[in-house]
């Protein structure tokens, strides 16, 4: 990069299963206004805006059309990414690197409580063959989890171990609504949703919003004396049709990770990263995405998990926030991962702050059935 891009401030709402008291615009205003207040700026300090939302979740075409006023988008360029919030960060970074803008507000929102999520998710599949089967995110994930377990001869109990870890850690995150001390036995006793995924192995629909401000190197010091720099970023998309890919593969994630690591100058991510925040809508994804991020060999993530290497005090902590299983909505999930890395690097993660300093972290976001679209962002302290 010819000029570095920094994250200079962040803000998240509390994530809840249902935010009945807030209209979507009120939720976005709460977060954006909180971000501006924390930075001591007004909307005039923002050159452009990248938002992330989904028409089907919001129940309206052009889902960002209701929020320009509460974003502070008057007479500004505002564009929407219909995917994951990490991809909006990627897009915002590119806007700044174009040289046209110095600052970019990035935000993501969703109120999943206001729709039937299986019906909404079904709409993203092939309309001629796959929609009629009733496919949604859950049963597509179940197909992928079963294929992964079969290919590497892994026990279903590993998925329970990953879920128990995530939910127990999330108990320390005041913004998560689903965290509590959980044992693998409790996970395995929870109702089966789509084999092998049980209720406590799957994320719960949530409402929430998150935002951050990006700034180029020339103006970052105007906002903070502790900028966190985007050292590398990569994005890739796998085949749309489920039958056109081996679901046990993670080619899009591997490609995105390679690009991000190369840009950040990282050759051995397991040794060079201090922290990883990844988007685990289902507990099997913590294992698969770790492998796709080249943190271990394929089929070996479970061994790292069982050995405690990914715990809060492990050699490479994974999801000290509790991850998506702790309670994050679609669209917002990946942006929350980036924000959590930012907070850990700055030592501002509160009750779930890691015991050792964090200088380099990787955030991963995904969108689409069985992790079709992937984004990896590497963050570093100054």
ABEGO torsion letter per residue (X at the ends): XABBBBBABBBBBBBBABBAABBAAAAAAAAAAAAAAAAGBBAAABABBBBBBBAAAAGBBGAAAAAAAAAGABGBBBBBBBBBAAAAAAAAAAAAAAGABABBBBBBBBBAAABBAAAAAAAABBAAAAAAAGBBAAAAAAAAAAAAAAAAGBBAAAAAAAAAAAAAAAAABAABAABBBBBAAAAAABBBABOABBAAABBBBBBEBBBBBBBBAAAAAAABABBBBBABBBBBBBBABAAABBAABBAAAAAAAAAAAAAAGBABAAAABABBBBBBABAAAAAAAAAAAGABBBGAAAAAAAAGAABAABABBBGAAGEAAAGBBBGAAAAAAAAAAAAAAAGAAEAABBABBBABBBBBBBBEBGGABBBBBBBBBX
